[in-house]
Amino acid sequence: MAQIRHALNTKRDDDFAAWYQEVISAAEMAEESGVRGCMVIRPWGYGIWERMQRLLDDRIKATGHANAYFPIFIPLSNFEREAEHVEGFAKEMAVVTHHRLIAGKDGGLIPDPEAKLEEPLVVRPTSETIIGDAMARWVQSWRDLPLKLNQWANVVRWEMRTRMFLRTSEFLWQEGHTAHADEAEAKDHTLTMLEVYRAFADEDLALAVIAGEKPENERFPGAVETWSIEAMMQDGKALQAGTSHYLGTNFAKASGIKFQNKEGSESLAHTTSWGVSTRMVGGVIMTHGDDDGLRLPPKIAPQQVVILPMLREKPEDDALIEYCEALRATLAGQSAFGEPLRVLLDTRPGKAAQKRWDYVRKGAPIIVEVGGRDMENGVVSMLRRDRLWDSETGKVDFQNPTREVAGQTIPDVLADMQSGLLVQAAERRDANVTRGITDFAAVEDHFGASRYPGWVEVQWSKPTGDALEKVVERLKEHKLTIRNVPMDAAPVDGACIFTGEPAVERVLLAKAY
């Protein structure tokens, strides 16, 4: 087997964290902004987020939600109404206290002492409280329910330790909020949106997630139940990719979301909230990337096919561009995944080989190079990003179909790539979930024995209160967390590894981002 010279300087097996940062840089996805914890999302990275947004927005609207927008500034008093909620976010809140700057003694700008706000404003960390105020105005009768809202916005949480896309002080997200007449309907909707996230993550992002309920200590502040989708990264760590919360009547009490029920008396609404963020972009990188850069599922690639004519700044370039344009037009007239195929003809100056590697690092699903000899023979040189190398020769694995065949078959190739990436992610996940461990000592041994130990599924008795806190502290010693209770887990048949009491469910343990 020939030695392969990869496009990145850092390999995943050598330093996964450094590899992750290099992918973001080499793929021109994002860069540091100069403000701690904030990033500039570059066009290719933002293009991926736009695709995610488009696909998820369609799924959300299909469940009866309408998009709205709420202010980024929220009065501090809104949070103070809900004690558990404010406690959960207090350490992460950014607060605005003044509305004007003046020149200071040293020539710089300082907040004007005369411009102090009557009430501090919190920069949106989440929107339950301000949306709750709107719901209290809009919901008066059972006829106004259910109320289903969604918002695409940015939020600020003053994170202590930041990493691009995964944990930033400012990030982009989607947050849904609903109000319902009763508990059963609200709980059902919580799980409906969890399934929306699961389908989106698997079918569009190829993440192969596991859906389940979070333990008590991992609930959203103020929630009665929190559910999540968990994805396994290539280093075996877990990434919480999305959450859905049943909030009971807690926020309805705080915001006054009351309505006249069918019997004519007053009832509190039952509310839900749910969200995903740009950390999913990080999840895509760490699930699908390789030692040559990013590999994008075709559904979310800003450009699914990139055509690179090998231009020489000579008169014959015109004919080559015309040949490539015919392929571009053929592809642009076709569909992939129910949408027009996204294809780019890159005629910028520069060597085709250099541009090829730029797009390899960016994860463009299909790269087509065309030189003068290709044109003479009526063919193209086509490269699949998921099958980049010929392992026997160590060379890039170009295929050479005719231009006509390429134009006809590329949509099917993209479909094969999309499904193949999901299969790879699922197989890697399943191969790295260890089951059958029956005592905590074996958990300690498992996570201490390997650099990339994956996840462990164990049985537990679902302790609460102080008993749960002891479990959490015990896990924290090994940098472990309880991820969720898989919805499709096998029935219990043993004792809790923490308490020795009869188990009631199975939970996943893992190190996490």
N, C-alpha and C positions, 0 to 999 in steps of 0.2 A: 504494500500500500504506500503510495507516494505521500511525501510530506506536503501539507497544505499551508500556504502563507495567507493567513487571515487578514481582514481589513482593519481590525482594531489592534491596538497595542496591548490591551489588557484582556486576558481570558477570564471567563466566568469562574473556572475552577481555581484560578490563582487568587483573585480578589473580587468577589461578587459585587461589593459596594462600589469599588473603583470602576469596575466594568459598567455598572449601571450609569454612573455619572458620565463615563466616556460615550456611551450610546447616546445619551441626551445631547451631548455636545456634537458628536460626529454626525448625528442625524439632523442637526440643526433644528431641534425641537424647542429648546428653551435656554435661557442664560440668566445668570444672576443680575439683579436690577440695581444694586447699590443700596437697597433698603433691606435690612436683615429679614430673612424669611420670605421675601417677595421675589417673584421671578418675572422675566419677560418671556411670554410664550411666543415663539417665532411662528411664521406662517405655516410651516409644515406641521408643527405641533398643534397649532390652533386648528388647522384643517382636520386633524384627527378628532379633536374635541367637537368640531362642528358636525362631523359625521356621526359621532356618538349622540350628540344633541338631537340631530334630525331623526335618527332611528328610534331613540327612546321617546322623544316627544310624540311621534306617531303612535307608539304603544300606549302612552299615557292618555292621549286624547281618545283612543279607541275604548278606554274604560269610562268615558264620560266626563273627563276633567276639562276645565277651561283654564287657559293661562292668564295670569294677572301679574301686576308688579306692585311691590310695597317698598316704602322708604328704607334706605340704608341706615338712617339714624332712628334709634328707638329710645324713648324716654326711660331713664333708669327706673322710674317708679313702676313701669310695666313689669320689669323683672322682679321687683321687690314683692309683687303680689303673689308670686309663686316661689316659695322659699326653697324647695328642693331643686327647682330649675336653676335659680340664680346661684345656689351653692355649687352646682355642677359646672357652671361656666365662669364663675367669679374670677378665677386665676387667669383666664384667657381673654377677658374682655378688654377691648380698647375703648377709651372714654374720651369724648370731646367736652371740654370745660369752658372754652372761650370762643368767641366768634370774630375776633379781630387781633391783628398784630400791630405793634408799634416799634419804632426804633429804640434799641437799648442804649445804655451808656457807652458800650464798647463798639457801637456802630452796627451791631447785628439786630435781628428782629426777635422780639419777645412778646408773649401774650399780653394784651392790654389789660391791666388790672380792672379797668372800668368796663370791660367787655365780657365779664364773667357771665355765663349762662345762668338763668334762674334755676334750671334743672339740668344736670349733666345728661349727655346723650351717649348711649352705647352704640358703637359701630357694629352693625348686625353680625352676631355670631350664629344666629338661627332666628326664625321669625314667628315661632309659636305665639309669643305674647302680642305682637302688633297685628298679626293676622287674626288672633283671637278677638281683638277689639273690633275689627271689621266684621267678623262673624256675628258678634253680639248685636251689631247694627242691622245686619242683613237677614238674620234669622229671627223671625217673630212667631211663626206658625209651623206646625208639622208639614204644611204644604211647601215650605221653603227648604225642606230636607229631602235627600241628602244634599249638602253643599260641597262640591268637589273643586278645589282650586290647586293650581300648580304655578310655580314661579321658577324662572331661570335667573340666577343672580350671582353676585359675588358676596362672600362673607369674610369676616376677619376674626381669627382666633390667635391670640398672641402666644404662639408655640415657643417653647424653650429650645427644643432641638428640631431643626428643620432639614428637610431633604426634598429636592425639587419633585413636584407632582405628589409625592407621598404624604408630606406633612409640611405645609407652608402657612405663613401668617395670614396671607390672603389667598383664597382659592375660589374657583368657579364651581357652581353646583346647580342642582335641581332640587327643589324641596316642594313636596306636595302636602296639602293640608285639607282635611275633610271633617265635616260635622254630620252626625247621624242621630236618628231618633232613639236608638236603643243600643245596648251592648252587643247583641248578637250581630247586628248589621255592621257595626264598627269593627268588631273582631274579624268578621268575614272580609271586610274591605282591607284590613291590615294584611291578611294573607293573600288577597288578590294582588295587591301591589308587590308583595314579596315574590309572587310568581312572575309578575311582569319583569322584575329585576333579574330573576333567575333565567328567564327565557332570553332577555336582552344580553346578559353576560355570556350565556352559552351559545346562542344562535348567532349573535352579531359580533361578539368579542372573542369567542372560542376560549373562554376562561375555565370551563369545567368546574363550576362552583358547587358548594354544598350548602343547602338552605336549611336553616333550623332556628330554634329559639335560643336567645342569649340567657345566661344565668342571671340571677338577681343582681349581682354586683356589676354586671356589664350593661344594665339597662340605661337607656337614655334618661337624663335627669327629669324626673316627674312622670315617667311612663309607668304603666301597669305591666306591659309586656313589650319586649323588644325582640325582633327577629332579624336575622342577618343572612347574607350570602358570603361565604368564605372561599377564597381562591388560594391555591397553593402555588407559590413562586418556585422557580427552579432551584433555589437554595433551601427549599423545604419549609420556609417560613410561611405563615398565613397572612393574608391581606383581607381585611374586612372591606368588601367591595360595595356594599350597600346595606341599608337598614330600613326597617319598617316598624313603626311603633303604634301600639294601642295605648292611648293616653287616658282612657276612662273618662271621668268627669272632672279630673284635676284642673285642667286648663279652662274648662267651661266654668267652673266655680270662680276661678281667679279673674276671668274676663267677662263673666256675666252672660254666657251664651245660653239663654233660656228661650223656651218656645211654648206656645199653647198646644198641648197634645190633642189627640182626637177626642178625648173625654172632656176637654175644656179646661183642664187644670194645667199648672205650669210644670215643666220638666227641664232638666239640664241636658244639653246635648252631650253625646259621646264623640270624642274627636280622635283623629289619627294624624300622624305625620310620617314622612318617609323621604329619603334622599340618597342621591349618589353624587359624586364629585369628580374633579379632575384627577383624584388619586387613582381612578380607574385607568387613566393613561399610563401611570406608573405600573399598574398591574399588567397591562398589555406588554409593556417593555420586558418585565421580569418573567412573564409566562412564555413569551414567544421569541424573545431576542436570542441571538447566537453570537459567536465570536467574530462575526462580520458586521454586527450592528442589529438594527431592528428588523423584525419580520412582522408585517402587518396582515391581519385578516383582511381579505379583499373588501369586505363590506364597509370597513372603516378607513380604507386607504384614500387619501385625498385624490390621488391619481392611481388608477388600477393598472394602467398600461402606460409605459413611457417609451417613446420611439426616439432613437438617437441616430440620425444620419451621420456618417463619418465624413464630415466636410473638410475640404482642403483649401478653401478660399480660392477656388478656380472656377472657370465658367461652367464646368460640368456639374458643379454643385446644384445648379438649378434643376437639372434632370433628376438628381438624387432626391432632392426635397419634394419634387412632384411625385416621385415614386412612393415616398414615405407618406405624403399627404393622402394619396389614394387609400393606403392602409388605414390611416387615421380616420378618414371619412367613413370607410366601411365599418370600423369598430364603433365609431361614435353613433352610427345608426342602429346599433344593436343594444340589447339589454342584458344586464347581469343582476340577478337578485331582484327583478321587478323594477329596476331603474335603468336609465340610459347609462351605458358604459362610460366611465371617466377615463379619457385617454389624452395624453400630452405629447405633442410633437415638439421636442426641444431642439431648436435651431440656433441656440446661442453659440457664439464662438467658443472654441476650446476642443480639446481632444475627446473623442467619444469614449475612450477607455477611462479617462479621468471622470467624466460625467457618469459613466456606468457605475463606478465605485461609489460616487456620491449617492446615487439612487439605491445601490445595494445597502449602504449604511442607513439610508432612510426607510428601507423596508418596502419599497415599491414592489408590488406582487409580481409583475411581469415587466421585463426590460427587453426591448427589441433593438438590436443594432443592425444597421444596414450600410454596407459599403458598396463601392462601385462594382465589385465582382458579384456581390449578392444581387444587385440590380440586373446585371447581365444574365444571371442564371434564373431570375424570377423568384428568388428565395429571400428569406430574412434569417437573421441569427437571433434566436429567442431564448431567453433565460428566465427560468422559474426561481423566484427568491426562496422558495421552500426546498428546492433541490439544486443548490448553487454549485456544488462541486462533484466532479467525477472522482470518486475515492481511489480508483485504480491509478489514474494519471496525475492526480493532484491539480488538475486544471479546471477552469470554469466549464460547467456542463451545458454548453450551447446546443440547442436543437435547431435544425435547419429546414423548417417546412416552407412550402411555397407561400407567396404572399396571400394567395387566395385561401389556402388551407388555414393559415394563421388567422385570417379575418373571420373564418367560419368557426374555428374551434376554441379560440381564446375564452369566450364566455363559459364554456364547459370546463376549461382549465381552471378558471377562477373559482368555480363552484367546487371543484375537486380540492383546491388549496384550502378553501374555507372549511370544508368538512374535515380535511386532513389535519389541520391545526387543532381542531377540537378533539379529535381522536388522540393526538399526541399528548395534549394537556390532560385528558382524562386518564390515559394509560399511565402517565407519570404520577398523577395524583394517587391513583389506586395502588400503584406499586410502592408508594411511600406513606401509606397509612397503615400503621402497625396495630393489630388487634390481638386479643388473647392475653394481655397483661393483667395480672390479678392482684398485684400489690405495689405499693408506691416505691419500694426499693428497686423494683424492675423498671419503673418509670425513670428513676434517677440514673440507673445504669444505661438505659436506652439513650437518653439525651446526652449523657456524658461520653458515650462511646464513639460518636460520629460527629463530623463537622457539619453534615447536612442530614440530621436525623428524621426529617419529615414530621408527621403528626402521629399521635397515639390516640386511639379510641379506648376509653375505659368506662366501666360501670360505676355509678355513684348513687347515693341515696337522696340527692337534691337537698343538702343541708341549707339552712337559712340563718340569718342573723350572725351571732358570734361564731357559730360552728362553721359557717361559710367563710367568714373572715379568716379563720385559722387555716382553712384550705387555701385561700387566696395567698396568704402570707407564705405558706409552705411552698406553693408553686413559684412565687416571686423569687425565692431563694435560688431557683434554677432558671430564672428569666422566662418562665412559662405562664401562659394564660389559658383559661377555658374559652374556646372559640364559640361553639354552639352545640345544641342537641340536634343532631341530624334528623330531619323529618323522616328519612327512609331507613333509619337505623334498625338493626335486628332487635327483637324483644330481649329484655334482660333475663339473665339466668344465673346470677351470682350475687356476690356481696360488693358493697361500696369499697373502693380501694382506700378511701380516706377515713371512713368511720367504722367499717366492718359491719354496718347494718345492711339489711337487704336492699339491693339496688332497685331504683325505680326507672332509670333511664340511662342512656349512654351519652357521653360527652366527648368532644375532641379537645385534646391538649396540644399546644404548639407554642413555639416562639413566633412572634408576630411583628409586623411593621406597624 
